[in-house]
Amino acid sequence: MKQANCLGLYTATFTIFLYIEDFDEFSKIKEQNMPKDFEEMKHIKENVFKVALGKILSESIPKDWGGETSDFITSHLHYQGRRLRAAFLLKGPAKFNPMTFKHLGKNGDQIVRLAKEPADVLIVQHCHDITSSVIETLKVFATQPSNPRYYCFLDGRESLRLLEAYDLKKWALDESKKG
């Protein structure tokens, strides 16, 4: 679809915000009911959730290091059959409450760093709710006219629903209990 901008120039427009089930690899989530609560996410470690993503995407998981701009990046994600590079920012239950900027690194700049990734889609995952200020901030970065990208959020309910859809919830809870 093309649309004229204020200068009379035609630019391509597309849907920017996507739900997790919009991605081909996560389509099984459509068959899974939304959980009534997400208390179990309190017990699933961030790294275990990352490994679960790797299992779903058949992707190897790199070790964390201090200078990373994202927690997980893949080129094995598809939207409507089109291959995309995706960068994930993952937040586990260290602070099991709604995501605010205080959850986003010592300087609150993890979304800024995520936006520097050479990715087609930016995905923020948290074990709890995600506040509107975090949502709006990612939207601003993802919809910059010079570099428009898709963006997606997985709150605690969506995260648990994803694990359930791929039969990984019990595994994730068991793995998280290990040291």
Secondary structure, 3 states (H helix, E strand, C coil): CEEECCCCCEEECCCCECCHHHEHHHHHHHHCCCCCCCHHHHHCCHHHHHHHHHHHHCCCCCCCCCCCCCCEEEEEEEECCEEEEEEEEEECHHHCCCECHHHCCCCCCHHHHHHCCCCCEEEEEECCCECHHHHHHHHHHHCCCCCCCEEEEECHHHHHHHHHHCCCHHHHHHHHHCC
